[in-house]
Amino acid sequence: MTAWLDIACAVEPLDDIALDAELVAAMRRRYRALRGGHVGRINFYTPTFKAYATSELTGCGKSAWPAVSITGGDCQLQCDHCKAKILEPMIPARTPDELWRVVNGEIERGARGMLLSGGSNLRDEIEYDAFYPTIHRIKRAFPAFKIALHTALVDRDIALRMEDSGIDAAMMDVIGSQDTISRVYHLRRNAADFERSLECLTATALKVVPHIVIGLHYGKLLGEWNALEIVRRHRPAALVLVAVMPFYAPAGRPFATPDPHQVGQFFLDARAALPDIPLLLGCARPAGAAKTQIDAYAVMAGLNGIAHPADGMVELAARLGREVRVTPACCSIALGDEVLALEGAQSGISIDVQQVIARERSQRRPRAALSRIPVVVRA
Ligand code: SF4
């Protein structure tokens, strides 16, 4: 059987991309032992709240899955990796009436769902209290309109109120390192609070989709494996992995780009820890060569979904024998296809991989010679 590095070598966009030979071999070994309904399927999601186009896939309509913030661009917590920057491109809806107007306007423009979020208070809670009746009203008026709510930390009462409001999915970041919670988030809470929140959410009937931000400790991996253990104990509907975006960080407290090979190792461990729930790579991750490396490892580790994939990933997945599908949805609703609505259904659009590869190749300059993928060998 052809070695996976050789298979990757045949994919042009992976030229000059360094991959760890030992890690790739481990991914191949582990992948062959995986069992379950999610094994072998990969879905590529095209997000809409970012400009997106590669030679393989094109983005879907701009207003299909808007992100809305109930605090506009404001956030009291001001974490070091974000400083509220993630809220800036979101549509502000600071009052329940404004939320109602925004949602009606977005639905008129073709929205099919939204990510509802906001800045946190100093306890890492998003104060949705005044908004629950409006969320309920939206779901009554537009039952097909999907709402994925970024919960932040919750207690049992809040989790129940979220459930009662009728949202379709609850998302929260799980942090496993006390040092990261204190230093990066400036938060007087602990990893047990994150676990308790996840426990409260998974005790409801909500579809719960936690996120783990890889490299959250100034670009280093620190609490990720503990976060993975927390997630494993509470068996959510799916897990979304994202890699920290260093450019959000302030100059005084810079973040390194997370090491793509360590990120790949974490993918491998996450897949092994959660073999039977969908594992998705969300849209936040570094750009450039690191993104291509990270995405290639995600495909090889057997993740089930990648939001706005780097060039070459459709071809890589096809060459590895995966069943490739495409869903025109934002990564926050990537859970949608795998989790939200559709238990057991074949989701996404099946694509003609040969056509995709042929089109990609016609758009590239011919290669001068067969190139090789540089191989990283661990010390
Ligand atoms: S990550 Fe969330 S809580 Fe932290 S600064 Fe950004 S918006 Fe605020």
Residues whose N, C-alpha, C, O or C-beta is under 5 A from the ligand:
A	BS01	SF4	C75 L77 Q78 C79 C82 K83 A84 I86 G118 G119 S120
